[in-house]
Every structure is written in structure tokens, then in C-alpha cells.
Amino acid sequence: MRGNVLDMAVGIIIGAAFGKIVTSFVEDVIMPPLGRLLGRVDFSGLFISLDGKHYDTLTVAKVAAAPTLNYGLFLNTVINFLIVALAVFLLVRMVNRWTRKPAAPPAPTTKDCPQCAMSIPIQAKRCGHCTTQLA
């Protein structure tokens, strides 16, 4: 049981570090080209002001303490999650390929006689111990 707890602790630590790498990958590598392809859109700057006033940027709206619906940040988070989920899925598939599956048990070569319960070859027609005719 201690080995499983240690494995889980290492997995959590590596997962947290991996999450930071993926977050940086999404925000710094994936989102800028995607925003450019969609017409120079910066997803992190997409928001709706709930007080009815217009603000040029999310920073200006936050400085004015305006209530905002930050759907661009939500889109970044969803894309980040999808990439992390894909990476974890691929990692688990790869680890499952590395682990050996237990071999199927070999086919039995003997059976028990129904009369005397002695072990006899599987293809025997008659028990060699009690001479019972077998089906």
C-alpha cells in the first residue's frame, strides 16, 4: 500500500508541473496563432460588461470595478483543459502498452475421474485407476 501512495504522490507532483507546462503551451503557443487565424482576436481580452458601459480592455473594466463576464478567459481555460485531457489520455495509453498483460493460463492436460477422483489425461477414454468408461 505504501508503494501506491508514493506513486500517487509522485503523480500529483508531476501532474501539477505538467499542468503549468500545458498552460504555458496553450497561452503562449496555441492561442496567439489561433487568434490570428480568427482575425487577430485575443481570447483573453474577450468580455461583456454587465453594467452597460463600454470598456476598451478587460484591464480598464477591472480598474473601474465594473462587473464583467469574461468568456475569453473561459475559452482559454476550456482549450487548456482539452489539451491536458488529451495529453493524459495519450500518456495512459502509452503506459498501458508498456505494461505486460498476464499470460492466459495454459490449457489443462488432465481431468479428474468422476468415479475415483484420480487425475487422468484429458483425452483418456477409460480411467487407468478404476477402469471406469469415460464419455
Secondary structure, 3 states (H helix, E strand, C coil): CHHHHHHHHHHHHHHHHHHHHHHHHHHHHHHHHHHHHCCCCCHHHCCEECCCCCCCCHHHHHHCCCCEECHHHHHHHHHHHHHHHHHHHHHHHHHHHHCCCCCCCCCCCEEECCCCCCEEECCCCECCCCCCECC
